[in-house]
Amino acid sequence: MKQRKSIAGRLREEFLQTTETLWENEVNANLFVAGILLYTAAIALIIIILSVLNVFTINNTVMIKYLTIAIVEMLIPAILCFYLKGEKPWLKVLLMIVYVFVMGCLHLALGHNVVLCLTFPVVLSVRYYSRPLTALVSGLTVMSYLLASYVGITQQITRIDLNMVEVPAGTVLNYTNAGVLRDAIDASMLDHNRLFLHFLQHGFLPRFILFTMVAIICVLIAERGRMAIYAQKAETEKTQRIATELDMASSIQSNVLPNIFPVFPERKEFTLHASMTAAKEVGGDFYDFFFVDDDHIAIVMADVSGKGVPAALFMMVARTLIKNRCLLGGGPSEILYDVNKQLCEGNVAELFVTVWLGILEISTGKGLAANAGHEHPALRRKNGEFALIEYRHSPAVAAMEDMIFKEHEFVLNPGDTLFLYTDGVAEATDSRNELFGTDRMLDALNKDPDAMPEQILANVLEGINEFVQGAEQFDDITMLAIKYYGPKEEDS
């Protein structure tokens, strides 16, 4: 049989949990309750002043005595809490106990005028989202109410409704001050204990029933609030974990691409530079370049549809398949045909990848390329400006089975520069939802068309940043530029 824990035991358990889950909330709640105590002390002081001015028809001596005690009770823990910045786990118990007995003092001083105030500590304890604390405060409030009522009745302090009191037949109650029962009780010789029993029956019991309903509701709200915070914390941790994993995936995705430049420093026939500015969300952009043989280099620029981890995984598979198939030989059309066939198998996510694949013969500058649904490249002839090479391209890879991809010839003459990119360049968006576009891209390319590839990419990225002006980046910005110098001179 499972043993039930005491309220103190549950509070100790919550203290341990609080350091991990609800500490910030508890510190804020401590400071909030300390502020409530200060406000209540200020109100009590105003009541004293109004009593001195005879606004209240209650014994001034009693009023000042018990309200002064209440003010001192409130000021000491409130000041202590602010001094400790609310950062002690026992402060919540101290503050709530003090607030309970402050309400008892107010009840003693003001009688049934402040019965409703006895619910304040219970309601306020909900701010901690602690079921055992709210239950503890509820029990202490009942005890405080009973104690204050007993002292008030036996010491002839509290005003009570004499309609609740049964007196012997023929008893005459004569008193002049409606706020003091001393004369009436002394004249009738009413027993104090009997008065208190009548109070329990006619005054306390109905109020206790209503208070119990309030306390149960507060306990349930406190527990529900605590569970909501735990759920929110779990969801936050899950979101943070996913964000961390996405960051790691993005890092892996970036690092798996060739990123050490200059590449092939021993080759004087060309220079090449590439970059990928990743968006916050993992995407499927990738570039690649590698030698097929000593005289042929393959250049790849691709973009997988979709975002997130599925696109990143599909990108890794597509990149591997394209590279491995290129190394087996053949033209771009043949290579993409085989890759398409493999990617279509088991493609339950129905992803596809746009690809520009070119194989350049370094010794002559002649090349073959296939464009599978990708952006049109930009070419700059020597001493000229960049312009788009527009032609009808093939559908994307993995869009449908048995696809034949068209290929075309191209030639790079010495001094020419070829620029490849993904749609993250042309579709970069500003705060007005306007696209960067290919015209602005060409303007950025032609800012310094004879620059080295690295500077060319920097100019385009600078143009994008100036255009978007800090707007959020939704897609990877991937670019590659290759400048061809021509065949190397034979040693004489």
Secondary structure, DSSP 8 states (H G I E B T S, - for coil): ------HHHHHHHHHHHHTTTTHHHHHHHHHHHHHHHHHHHHHHHHHHHHHHTT-S-S-HHHHHHHHHHHHHHHHHHHHHHHHTTT--TTHHHHHHHHHHHHHHHHHHHHGGGGGGGGGHHHHHHGGGT-HHHHHHHHHHHHHHHHHHHHHHHHTT-S---GGG----TT-----S-TT--HHHHHHHT--HHHHHHHHIIIIIHHHHHHHHHHHHHHHHHHHHHHHHHHHHHHHHHHHHHHHHHHHHHHHHHHHTS---SS--TT--SEEEEEEEE--SS---EEEEEEEEETTEEEEEEEEESS-HHHHHHHHHHHHHHHHHHHTT---HHHHHHHHHHHHHTT-TT---EEEEEEEEETTT-EEEEEEES----EEE-TTS-EEE-----B--BTSSTT-----EEEE--TT-EEEEE-HHHHT-B-TT--B-HHHHHHHHHTTSTTS-HHHHHHHHHHHHHHHHTT----S-EEEEEEEE--S-----
